[in-house]
Each structure stands twice: as C-alpha cells, then as structure tokens.
C-alpha cells in the first residue's frame, strides 16, 4: 500500500483520490485485461482529472515573506562586514 501511495505522489496524483478510484475500478475488473490494467497505473494519461493534484502557483505570500527576510539578512550581514 505504501508503494502505491508514494508512486501516486511521484506522478502528481492525490493519493486519496487515486486509491478511491482504484478501489472503485478494481472491484469488478478483469485482471487478464492488460490494456485495462495499463489505464489505471499511476503514470497513465487515461486517469481522470479528479485524481490529479492541481498545479501550485509559483509564488505564494509565504514564499515572498521568506524571500524578503533572506534579502534583508543578506544586506544586513554585508553592511555589517563593511564596518568590521
């Protein structure tokens, strides 16, 4: 189970939604159908969009706050070094 969850994460899937989809699909699934199995694997492009994790925005408020403090600290230490 752990490897399925981690593989889902690596393929930008929501583990909860992907497992839910798998349990719904696999309940009455023909395991001899190789093409059908390929469609439910975590790297399949045929998975529904509800299983995918939405892409994050590039920069959030927290990131900009962290960037501000990094710049401030860099300027402060540089100025301090000039006076020493």
Steps between C-alpha positions, in 0.01 A plus 500: 500500500785738586663457158170573324457822698859612439478419129178699479673798663794475259255514210323811636192311611298550814553172688151514652323558168719254312444219754128574501498478119697172513267340753197599292653373175664184631190369677368355174811498283631228268862449611578323171429821308851646464378816322255564780772463760721747312219757518491498883876516567618823666691622192207441265370802310152341505440568870221746578598856584345457846799280589754766405640758740440854373819684410622741765553864431862600461512745787285533808489756777711277724765466230518875449530552876787251515667666201471839671669372815778333297569823313482705819739265683745499208503882486538522876795261516665669202466842664629361829805356324578841351525657842714228655 
